[in-house]
């Protein structure tokens, strides 16, 4: 099909020094000198060149090297990738080029070299500045290595992001708050804060099933997220997305592309590509279609994604989406908008008399924030509504990318589910004061 030009490029590097107990990404622990890594990088270089020849990189505005741990594969292989990238597209300073790195594999020479080759943003997988928390997570670095990595990154990079995690087993409120304060004190200009999520078939999931580990307390995680917001906003950061904080001008443009429905190209094992035009949106992973949405489904999804942004969704955008979903393109979607407004007013009244905590599903933020695009499930069967909130049910039987996707023409039941979803979205937006 004819499609809109890709605006974001994701390159997946699926290798780590070790796999953490909570990780369900498409990664593997491979020896650094393994020929498997060499073969993979050479294949990825060919994919980049092929995409360039096919005209797919001409409108790219952001690039993200994620994983896995890109810094783990070493400078020789990174040089191959970045050189191929610079020869295949306009990797100018105005293109945001992010690379993920972990403290144990980021060195001062690497910082200098990747900067010279066009990377202009570093995202550091710190998770915690507390040694005990890092030990429980199974991270390969300690707190001092994390501090050293941030300082090394700042030798060249002004745009440095630090990832932090709350809900770690045994983590105290003060320990988490101190990690947030340390990220600020070290001079990071972007901080991502996300709760620990127990994904199916991970070692943490197995430990919970055996009764060896407690499942994360969502109330405690919500309280930690609120504390992070207080600390970061007091330090001059602003929350521009559910899990993301930045000083002015340091918002992640690549992740924002995901939240705002821009088409993206994914290269590498398990990377997802989203191709779209005005009538259709398709996501493809490893050659298989995992999403095939029509215009009505796209409108519902775009509202859900937009709800994650602090700037919210405008009344005009909601009205346009309502018209599409209701099939009343020129009629303003009056039936659905009226129903949504009625629900919104009752929710607003309820929220004014009781405290509110974040109700996002961390798995959604987790995959997208880490550069691995993942779309919400839009079937009504996969959504539950409680107290005016919309919550995604986490499957315990497999990867969300593999389950619950509409594989054929959407049924009327699915469309009704989208209408209910839009009502819940409007309700939540009004309650959070995100209409403008």
Residue, then its C-alpha position, 0 to 999 in steps of 0.5 A: x500500500x502507499x504509505x506515509x514516510x517513516x519519521x523514526x528509525x529504531x535499530x535493535x541490538x539484541x545482546x547483553x553481558x547478562x539477562x536481568x531477572x525481569x527482562x523479557x526483551x528479545x535479547x541474549x547473553x553472548x560473549x563479547x567476542x562471539x562471531x554471532x555478534x559480528x554476523x548480526x551487525x553485518x546483517x544490520x548494516x545491509x538492512x540499513x543500506x537496503x532501506x536507504x536504497x528503497x527510499x525509506x530513510x529520506x524523512x527520518x527525524x530521530x534514530x534510536x539504537x536500543x536493545x539489549x545493550x548497544x554499548x556492550x558490542x564494542x566500538x569496532x562494531x558500533x563504528x560499522x553501524x554508525x558509519x553505515x547510518x551516516x552514509x545512508x541518511x542525513x545524520x545531521x545534528x538536527x536529527x536526534x540520535x539516541x544510543x542506549x548504554x549500560x554503566x558496565x560497558x560505557x567507557x570514556x573513549x566510547x563516549x568520544x567516538x560515538x559522539x564524533x560519529x553522530x550520536x547526540x543523546x545517551x540513555x543510561x540504564x542505571x535503574x538504581x543508585x543503591x547497590x542492594x537494589x542493583x543486586x536484586x535486579x541482577x544488574x552487572x554494575x554497581x552504584x559507583x559504576x553508574x555514577x562514573x558512567x553519567x560523569x563519563x557521558x557528560x564529557x561530550x553529551x549534554x543530552x543524557x538520560x537516566x533510567x530509574x526503577x521503582x517497585x524493586x523487591x525490598x526497596x524502601x521509599x527513601x532508597x528510591x527517592x535518594x536515587x532520584x535525587x542523585x540523578x538530579x545531582x549528577x546533572x542528568x537532563x532527562x529522567x525516565x521513572x518506571x515501575x518494575x513489571x513482572x513479565x510472563x516467563x521471566x525468572x522474576x515471574x517464576x520466583x513469584x509463582x514459587x512464592x519466593x518473591x512478592x509481586x510488586x505492590x501497585x500502590x507503593x509503586x504509585x506512591x513512588x511515582x508521585x514522589x519522583x514527580x515531586x522531586x523532579x519538578x522541584x528540580x526544574x524538570x517537567x513531566x511530559x509523559x507518564x514515565x518521562x521527565x525532562x528539563x526544557x528542550x531535552x524531551x525525547x523526540x524519538x519516544x514522542x514520535x511513538x506517542x504521537x502516531x508517527x510512522x517508524x521503521x524498525x530494523x533488526x531482530x524483533x524490531x517492529x515497523x509501523x507503516x500507515x496512511x490515512x486509512x490503514x495502520x500496519x505493524x510488522x515484526x520479523x516479517x509477520x503482521x502483528x497489527x492491522x488497524x482500520x481508520x476507526x481503530x487508528x483513531x481510538x489508538x491515537x487517543x490512547x497514545x495521546x493520553x500519555x502525554x502531559x499536553x493531553x488531547x484537544x477537544x477538537x482532536x477528540x471530536x474528530x476521533x469521535x466522528x471517525x469511530x462513530x462513522x459520522x465524519x461530518x457530523x462531529x460524532x455527537x452521540x459518542x461525544x455526548x456519552x463521553x461528556x456525561x461519563x466525564x462529568x461524573x468522573x470529575x465530580x468523583x475525583x474531586x473528593x478522593x485522592x488519585x494515584x497514577x493508573x497507567x500500566x507500566x508494561x506499555x510505557x516500559x516497551x515504548x520508552x525503551x525503544x521497542x514499539x508496542x501497541x495497545x490491544x484494542x479489543x473490548x475483551x482485553x479492556x476492563x473498566x473500573x471507577x472510570x478508569x481503563x486498564x489493560x489486562x496483562x496476559x500471563x501466557x505470552x508476549x502481548x505482541x503475539x496475543x489478542x490482535x485483530x487478524x481480520x476485518x474488525x467486527x461490530x463488537x470491536x467497534x463498540x469496544x472502541x467507542x467504550x474505550x474513547x469514552x474512558x479516554x475522555x473521562x480520564x483526560x477530563x479528570x486529569x485536566x488534560x483538555x486544552 
